[in-house]
Amino acid sequence: MAERKDATAISRRKLLGIGAGAAGLLFLPSCGRGGGSGNGTLTFQTFGTPEAEKAFQATIDKYMAKNPDVTVKLDLVPFPQHYQTLDTRLAAGEGPDLVRIQYQQMGHYSSQGALQDLSEYFPDNYADQYLPNYWEAIVHEGKPYGVPIDTGSHGIFYNADLFKELRIQPPKTMDEAWSWEEFVAVAKKVKKSGRVKSSFAVSWQPADNAYRWTSFLYQHGGRLLNDGLSASRMNSREIEETIAFTQSWFEDGLVPASTSIKSGTEIQTLFANGNIGMMINGDFQMPFLKDSMKANWDVTYLTQDVAPGNALGGNGVGVTKDCDEPELAADFLMFLNNEEWQLRNILATQLLPTRKGLSGKSAKELGYEYRPELKDLFIEQLSVVSRAAVGETTGPDFGELNQALGDELEAAFKTGQSASETADKLHQKVSTILK
């Protein structure tokens, strides 16, 4: 996907503030029609693959069949334009009723009044139906501002034919996951073989996905913020060492220079075409590889250092401030994300479940037809997404933190900015953001 670039230098926080001031009444509570029985129309802005669009439309069609006096209109926006389109609509007071939002953006939109608190519309103990980390991802100051509809985890995809030729044995259990040193040794062996141009690449493009770098930070025992999420820890030894570790991949030619944070390179294409021997990417790439890669491929667990770790992935759906019927919208959300329809949607999109009733089952039991044993690997890794990862990457300021992270990592990877200077600049920027 191409990098998303804002048309102006106005921050998203300021843009929403302008919209609020212009509309005047945007933050007043709305009156819902009640329990999905209203004769209303809802608009649902989302992004995703054609498979995701079909899955959402099927859910909408079923809901409208059960509620013939309700219309739900799906608006699919390409991901690079999704947030800019949303911001523009919100600023004009014309936001969609419902919107799909990455967990990393939920805290920002919730804290700025762009989403509505749905507490009064959810039944008692509704949160208990979800895995705690993923419910927390849509909560701001103790209140739910949406529902967690899916998640995912990252692993190491590898060219199985090449690994067989080079006699590389990948880990078979999470306890045996490669250490940082072991992974680099494998990467150097792959590069030395001359069979590929570079050893591997990481899916942290475009810059919105800079947070995926934090998988390695959490593995190394590092944190972005303090325990209270009120101060930067970007000047820590763990931050500097993690920057140096990932920077060395570029310095040693283990990853293509064109795969830095702000590049538009689609690394799954490099992997499928045989340009790289491994890629660190999400389980959602499996359908693409099934259709596009001629060589045999497989997946092993993400690396570990002092601990295993994986970045928080996935999306929630919230109700915006411009929705006049929040109770109706909440009713649709609970239908969209009930056990039956969450299962249908994740099978279509090849993402992973957030509901307790689904997460305890094997991929085969859930109905993943294509290589369910690999899905089990990704499901297993959901357990190593830490509370720190959830808290730090879903906070109100994380959008700005993530931008700073992308800017400085890009400088480290592309211009050779030292790890210590990168950490210092990040600490200064994050401290300013949190003031």
Secondary structure, DSSP 4 states (H G I P E B T S, - for coil): -PPP--SSS--HHHHHHHHHHHHSSTTSPPPP-STT-S--EEEEEE---HHHHHHHHHHHHHHHHH-TT-EEEEEE--HHHHHHHHHHHHHTT---SEEEEEHHHHHHHHHTTSB---GGGSPTTGGGGB-HHHHHTTEETTEE-SEEEEE--EEEEEEHHHHHHHT----SSGGGPPBHHHHHHHHHHHHHTTSSSEEEEE---SGGGGGGGHHHHHHTT--SB-TTSSSB-TTSHHHHHHHHHHHHHHHTTSS-GGGSTT----HHHHHHTTSEEEEEEEGGGHHHHHHH--S-EEEEPPPBSSSB-----EEEEEEBTT-S-HHHHHHHHHHHTSHHHHHHHHHHHT-B--BHHHHTS-HHHHT--S-HHHHHHHHHHGGG--HHHHHHHSSTTHHHHHHHHHHHHHHHHHH---HHHHHHHHHHHHHHHH-
